[in-house]
Amino acid sequence: MPKKTDNSPAYFNWRRLKSGVLVTGYMGGWALLKPEEFRLFAAGRLKSGPAFDKLKAAGLIRSRLDFNTIFSDWRDSNEYLGRGPGLHILVLTQKCNHSCVYCQAGSGAGSSMSAATARKAVDFAFSAPVTGLTLEFQGGEPLVNWPVLEKTTLYARKKAAKTGKELALALVSNFSLLDQEKAAFILGNDISVCTSLDGPADLHNANRPFSGGDSHARAVKWIKYFQAERGLPPPGGPSALLTVTRASLGRAREIVDEYARLKLPYVFLKPLSPMGLAREQWGRIGYSPEEFVKFYREGLDRVLELNQQGVPIKEKNAFLLVKRIIGNRDNKYVDLRCPCGAGLGQLAYDHDGGIYTCDEGRMLAGDGDESFRAGSVHKDAYKAIMASGPVKACAIASSLDLQPSCSRCAYRPYCGVCPAYNQAAQGGFWGAMPSNARCQALLGVFDAVFERLQDKRLGPVLVNWLDR
């Protein structure tokens, strides 16, 4: 074996990019090297200079490791593992008044959560050993079950006052059933709101057919209403989520412009998951990872172009990654954690009181796959749920160090596996392999973000997102 020198590299992974060779350390330190610099670094022969200084600062030179910083970074990034789930998703109903082409939650007929079951779900959520928690109302369309939403909100607020826990309430809705009375209740009880917005009216309405009229117009009406009442940026103003279908391809700039026109703070460019109706309709509405990555690059570049024109909009994927890559902060996004947030960061409660590790796992149950069901609010205690097989299986299956492809990936420090996606796409919790479409799409997203971070014109724009 060659003799180690003071310039020997610490543990690292690497990936070739257009702008050079990206080298990353276990805790996320990184440097972009020229090919010759990389060869010297890997051989332990890189001498002092700018490249060596970058590597040293990133914790990639063995003799220059700062173990106090390494320990504190590891502790901070894993702190959530001992805290318990803070996000609790209550699926108030399977019913919905839309017929979305990619529906993953149930449309039309279905069951709704009773007030008694919702109350038990709230009690269960408050049993988690966290100082603060978020209750998120979802469906179907949760406004279909308005009486239970109203009663549960009031009960949860009383529970928070009694226990001293901080409580955030959130609503994910298509807004079509809103009226002034419901909106006043939402505002009066400080419930944050999020809706679906797939882009300009023609695209949105094609993706989200609504027999009651213009789905896009109703969503826009209430987006503007809540902005007027609460102000523009969250947590006061509303947010929106985008679902990318085949019809979205080639229209990334238009979609971003629609979000910017409505003064929304983020556009979240995520690939479609093969769950629910989306899996059945994949041949019509799905696409390849390569097609998504092209769409993503176009959308991200349009966001950065608008930023340079003074428009304060961000792309959510890139923002989450920049927080981790540059800011060295936990982005608190459960899908990009290792282990992932299934059970450990979130729980989902179905209409019947069934407890699932995550909302995606609950969606799979709609197709008859109960793999992610950890128990029920009607019979199980908190400790039993956290010690259940599905929670343990998700933690193990989403540990990147246990998956050969992930453990050797340059993006391992910033990434996360979704067992529910793997179950839907591959028939098992395990397997974030290169053939996995989610993995391929994420590789493309990471490449795009790192390439733009190195761009002298675009890099500072991305970094400035951390300050606003």
C-alpha positions in Angstrom: 0.0 0.0 0.0 1.3 3.5 -0.7 2.5 5.4 2.3 0.0 7.9 3.7 1.0 11.5 3.8 -0.3 14.6 5.6 -2.3 15.4 2.4 -4.1 12.1 2.4 -7.9 12.5 1.7 -10.5 11.9 4.4 -13.4 9.7 3.4 -15.0 11.1 0.2 -17.4 10.4 -2.6 -17.2 12.0 -6.0 -19.1 12.8 -9.2 -18.2 14.3 -12.5 -20.0 17.5 -13.5 -19.7 19.8 -16.5 -17.8 22.2 -14.4 -15.4 19.8 -12.8 -15.3 16.9 -10.3 -17.4 17.3 -7.2 -16.0 15.8 -4.0 -18.1 15.5 -0.9 -17.5 14.3 2.7 -19.6 12.3 5.0 -21.1 15.3 6.7 -21.7 17.4 3.6 -18.4 19.3 3.2 -17.6 19.7 -0.5 -15.3 21.1 -3.1 -15.4 21.3 -6.9 -12.0 20.4 -8.4 -10.4 20.5 -11.8 -9.7 16.9 -13.1 -6.0 17.2 -12.5 -6.6 18.6 -8.9 -8.9 15.6 -8.3 -6.3 13.1 -9.4 -3.7 14.6 -7.1 -6.2 14.8 -4.2 -7.2 11.2 -4.6 -3.6 10.1 -4.6 -2.8 12.2 -1.5 -0.3 14.4 -3.5 -2.2 17.7 -3.7 0.0 20.5 -2.4 -0.9 23.7 -0.7 -2.9 26.2 -2.8 -6.5 27.3 -3.4 -7.8 23.8 -4.1 -6.1 22.4 -1.0 -7.5 25.2 1.1 -11.1 24.4 -0.2 -10.6 20.7 0.7 -9.2 21.5 4.1 -12.1 23.8 4.9 -14.6 21.2 3.7 -13.1 18.5 6.1 -11.7 16.5 3.2 -8.1 16.3 4.3 -7.4 13.6 6.8 -4.8 15.4 8.9 -6.8 18.6 9.1 -10.1 17.2 10.4 -12.0 19.2 13.1 -13.6 16.5 15.2 -15.5 18.9 17.4 -17.2 20.4 14.3 -17.8 16.9 12.8 -19.5 15.8 16.1 -21.7 18.9 16.4 -22.7 18.6 12.7 -23.6 15.0 13.2 -25.5 15.7 16.4 -27.5 18.5 14.9 -28.4 16.7 11.7 -29.7 13.7 13.6 -31.4 15.5 16.4 -34.8 14.8 15.0 -34.3 11.1 15.6 -34.8 11.4 19.3 -37.6 14.0 19.1 -40.5 12.1 17.7 -42.9 13.0 14.9 -43.9 16.7 14.7 -46.1 16.5 11.6 -49.5 14.8 12.0 -51.7 14.5 8.9 -55.4 14.0 9.4 -57.2 12.7 6.4 -60.7 14.0 7.1 -62.3 12.4 4.1 -61.7 10.3 1.0 -64.3 12.3 -0.9 -63.5 15.0 -3.4 -65.4 17.2 -5.8 -62.5 17.2 -8.4 -61.5 14.5 -10.8 -57.7 15.0 -11.1 -56.0 12.9 -13.7 -53.3 11.9 -11.2 -55.5 11.5 -8.1 -53.6 9.8 -5.3 -56.1 10.4 -2.5 -59.5 9.2 -3.8 -62.2 11.0 -5.8 -65.9 11.0 -5.5 -67.2 8.2 -3.3 -65.4 7.4 -0.1 -65.6 7.5 3.7 -65.1 10.4 6.1 -63.5 10.7 9.5 -65.9 11.0 12.4 -65.5 13.7 15.1 -64.8 11.0 17.7 -62.0 9.5 15.5 -60.5 12.9 14.8 -60.5 13.6 18.5 -58.6 10.4 19.2 -56.1 11.3 16.4 -55.5 14.7 18.1 -55.0 13.0 21.5 -52.6 10.6 19.9 -50.6 13.4 18.2 -50.3 15.3 21.5 -48.9 12.1 23.1 -45.7 12.5 21.0 -42.8 13.8 23.1 -42.4 17.0 21.2 -42.7 20.6 22.4 -44.5 21.7 19.2 -46.5 19.9 16.5 -48.3 20.6 13.3 -51.8 19.2 12.5 -52.4 19.2 8.8 -56.0 18.6 7.4 -56.0 16.7 4.2 -58.3 14.6 2.0 -59.7 13.9 -0.6 -61.0 17.4 -0.2 -61.1 18.2 3.6 -63.7 20.9 3.3 -66.2 18.2 2.3 -66.0 17.3 6.0 -66.2 20.8 7.3 -68.0 20.1 10.6 -65.3 17.7 11.7 -62.6 20.1 10.6 -64.2 22.9 12.7 -64.7 20.8 15.8 -61.2 19.3 15.6 -59.6 22.7 15.2 -61.3 24.0 18.4 -60.5 20.8 20.3 -56.8 20.9 19.3 -56.5 24.6 20.3 -57.9 23.8 23.7 -55.5 20.8 24.0 -52.6 23.0 23.1 -53.5 25.6 25.8 -53.9 22.9 28.4 -50.6 21.0 27.6 -48.5 24.1 26.8 -47.4 22.6 23.5 -47.0 24.9 20.5 -49.5 24.0 17.8 -49.6 24.9 14.1 -52.7 24.1 12.1 -52.6 23.7 8.3 -55.1 23.0 5.6 -54.5 21.5 2.1 -57.5 22.2 0.0 -58.6 22.9 -3.6 -60.5 25.9 -2.2 -63.6 25.2 -4.3 -65.9 24.8 -1.3 -64.6 27.9 0.5 -67.0 30.7 1.5 -66.7 33.8 3.6 -67.8 32.0 6.8 -65.3 29.2 6.4 -62.5 31.6 5.4 -63.3 33.7 8.5 -62.9 30.6 10.7 -59.6 29.7 9.1 -58.3 33.2 9.6 -59.6 33.4 13.2 -58.0 30.1 14.2 -54.7 30.8 12.5 -54.8 27.9 10.0 -52.2 28.1 7.3 -53.5 27.2 3.8 -52.1 25.5 0.8 -53.7 24.7 -2.5 -52.9 23.0 -5.8 -51.8 25.1 -8.7 -50.6 23.3 -11.8 -49.8 26.4 -13.8 -51.8 28.6 -16.2 -55.6 28.1 -16.4 -55.7 25.7 -19.4 -53.1 23.4 -17.9 -54.5 23.5 -14.4 -58.0 22.8 -15.5 -56.9 20.0 -17.8 -55.1 18.3 -14.9 -57.8 19.0 -12.4 -61.3 18.8 -14.0 -64.0 20.2 -11.8 -67.7 19.7 -12.7 -68.6 22.8 -10.6 -66.8 25.2 -12.9 -63.3 26.7 -13.3 -60.9 25.1 -10.8 -58.1 27.5 -11.6 -60.3 30.6 -11.1 -61.5 29.4 -7.7 -58.0 28.6 -6.5 -56.7 32.0 -7.7 -59.6 33.8 -6.1 -58.8 32.5 -2.6 -55.1 32.7 -3.0 -55.6 36.5 -3.6 -58.1 36.6 -0.7 -55.7 35.1 1.9 -52.8 37.3 0.5 -55.0 40.4 1.1 -55.9 39.2 4.6 -52.5 37.9 5.8 -49.8 39.4 3.5 -47.7 37.7 0.9 -45.0 35.4 2.3 -45.7 32.4 4.5 -46.4 31.6 7.3 -49.1 34.3 6.8 -49.9 34.0 3.1 -51.0 31.0 1.2 -48.7 28.5 -0.6 -49.4 26.2 -3.5 -48.2 22.8 -4.8 -47.6 21.8 -8.4 -48.1 18.4 -9.9 -46.0 17.8 -13.0 -47.7 15.7 -15.7 -46.8 15.0 -19.3 -48.9 18.0 -20.2 -46.5 20.2 -18.1 -43.4 19.3 -20.2 -42.2 22.2 -22.3 -44.2 24.7 -20.2 -41.8 25.1 -17.2 -41.3 28.9 -17.9 -45.1 29.5 -18.2 -45.7 27.6 -14.9 -43.0 29.6 -13.1 -44.4 32.8 -14.5 -47.9 31.9 -13.2 -46.6 31.4 -9.7 -44.7 34.7 -10.0 -47.7 36.5 -11.3 -49.7 35.4 -8.3 -46.8 36.5 -6.0 -46.4 33.0 -4.5 -43.1 32.6 -2.7 -42.2 29.2 -4.0 -42.7 26.9 -7.0 -42.0 23.3 -6.1 -40.9 21.3 -9.2 -41.3 17.7 -8.2 -41.7 14.6 -10.4 -45.0 12.7 -10.4 -45.1 9.5 -8.2 -46.6 6.3 -9.5 -49.4 6.0 -6.9 -53.2 5.9 -7.2 -54.7 6.9 -10.5 -51.3 8.2 -11.6 -50.0 4.7 -11.8 -53.0 3.5 -13.8 -52.7 6.5 -16.2 -48.8 6.5 -16.4 -48.7 5.8 -20.1 -50.8 9.0 -20.7 -49.6 11.4 -18.0 -46.2 10.0 -17.0 -42.7 10.7 -18.4 -39.1 9.6 -18.0 -36.6 11.0 -15.5 -34.6 12.6 -18.3 -37.7 14.4 -19.5 -38.4 15.6 -15.9 -34.8 16.8 -15.5 -35.0 18.9 -18.7 -38.2 20.4 -17.4 -36.6 21.1 -14.0 -33.6 22.8 -15.5 -35.9 25.1 -17.6 -38.0 25.9 -14.5 -35.0 26.6 -12.3 -33.4 28.8 -14.8 -36.6 30.8 -15.2 -36.8 31.3 -11.4 -33.2 32.6 -11.4 -33.9 34.8 -14.4 -36.8 36.3 -12.5 -34.7 36.8 -9.4 -32.3 38.8 -11.4 -35.2 41.0 -12.5 -36.1 41.6 -8.8 -38.9 39.0 -8.5 -38.6 37.3 -5.1 -39.6 33.7 -6.0 -37.7 30.5 -5.1 -37.7 26.9 -6.4 -38.4 24.8 -3.4 -36.1 21.8 -4.3 -33.1 24.1 -4.9 -33.9 26.1 -1.8 -33.9 23.0 0.4 -30.6 21.8 -1.1 -28.9 25.2 -0.8 -29.9 25.3 2.9 -28.0 22.1 3.4 -25.2 22.5 1.0 -24.3 26.1 1.7 -26.0 26.9 5.0 -25.3 23.5 6.6 -28.9 23.6 8.0 -31.4 20.8 8.5 -33.9 21.6 5.9 -36.6 19.8 7.9 -38.0 18.2 4.7 -38.8 14.6 5.7 -38.2 13.2 2.1 -34.6 14.4 2.2 -33.5 13.0 5.5 -31.5 9.9 6.4 -33.4 8.0 7.8 -36.4 9.5 6.2 -39.2 11.1 8.2 -41.7 8.2 7.9 -42.8 7.5 11.4 -39.9 9.5 12.8 -40.9 12.9 11.5 -44.5 12.4 10.5 -47.6 10.2 10.9 -50.7 10.1 8.9 -54.2 9.2 10.2 -56.7 7.8 7.8 -60.5 8.3 8.0 -60.9 5.1 10.0 -58.2 6.1 12.6 -55.6 3.9 11.0 -52.1 5.3 11.7 -49.5 5.2 8.8 -45.9 6.0 8.7 -46.5 8.7 6.1 -49.2 10.1 3.9 -47.7 8.3 0.8 -48.0 5.0 2.8 -51.6 5.9 3.6 -52.2 6.5 -0.2 -50.9 3.0 -1.0 -53.5 1.6 1.4 -56.1 2.9 -0.9 -54.8 0.4 -3.5 -55.0 -2.4 -0.9 -51.4 -2.3 0.3 -51.3 -2.0 4.1 -47.5 -2.3 4.4 -47.2 1.1 6.0 -50.1 0.8 8.5 -48.5 0.9 12.0 -51.7 0.7 14.1 -54.9 2.6 15.0 -55.8 5.5 17.3 -58.6 3.3 18.6 -56.3 0.7 20.2 -52.6 1.5 20.1 -50.5 3.7 22.3 -47.7 6.0 21.1 -44.8 3.7 22.1 -46.4 0.7 20.4 -46.6 2.7 17.1 -43.1 3.9 17.3 -41.9 0.3 18.0 -44.0 -1.1 15.2 -42.6 -3.1 12.2 -43.5 -0.5 9.6 -41.7 2.4 11.4 -38.6 0.2 12.0 -38.7 -1.0 8.4 -38.9 2.5 7.0 -36.0 3.6 9.2 -33.8 0.7 8.0 -34.8 0.9 4.4 -34.1 4.7 4.2 -30.7 4.5 5.8 -28.4 5.5 2.9 -25.4 3.9 4.4 -27.0 0.5 4.1 -27.7 0.9 0.3 -24.6 0.3 -1.9 -25.5 2.8 -4.6 -26.5 5.5 -2.1 -23.5 5.0 0.3 -21.1 5.7 -2.6 -23.1 8.6 -4.1 -21.6 12.1 -3.9 -25.0 13.4 -3.0 -25.5 11.1 0.0 -25.1 13.9 2.6 -28.0 15.8 1.2 -30.4 13.2 0.0 -33.1 10.8 1.3 -34.9 7.6 0.3 -38.7 7.2 0.2 -39.7 3.6 1.0 -43.3 4.3 0.0 -42.1 5.3 -3.5 -39.9 2.2 -3.7 -42.9 0.1 -2.7 -45.1 1.6 -5.4 -42.5 1.6 -8.1 -40.5 -1.6 -7.3 -42.7 -3.7 -4.9 -40.5 -3.3 -1.8 -39.3 -0.8 0.7 -35.7 -1.3 -0.3 -33.9 -0.3 -3.4 -32.9 3.3 -4.3 -30.9 2.0 -7.2 -29.8 3.9 -10.3 -32.7 2.3 -12.2 -35.1 3.9 -9.7 -36.8 6.9 -11.5 -36.9 9.0 -8.3 -33.2 8.5 -7.9 -32.4 9.5 -11.5 -34.6 12.6 -11.2 -32.9 13.6 -7.9 -29.4 13.1 -9.5 -30.5 15.5 -12.2 -31.8 18.0 -9.7 -28.6 17.9 -7.6 -26.4 18.3 -10.8 -28.4 21.3 -11.8 -28.1 23.0 -8.4 -24.4 22.3 -8.0 -23.7 23.5 -11.6 -25.5 26.8 -10.9 -23.9 27.3 -7.6 -20.6 27.3 -9.4 -21.8 29.8 -12.0 -20.4 33.2 -11.2 -23.6 34.9 -12.2 -26.2 32.5 -10.8 -24.4 31.1 -7.7 -24.8 34.3 -5.7 -28.5 34.4 -6.5 -29.0 31.0 -5.0 -26.9 31.8 -1.9 -29.0 35.0 -1.4 -32.1 32.8 -0.9 -30.7 32.0 2.6 -31.1 35.6 3.6 -34.8 36.0 2.6 
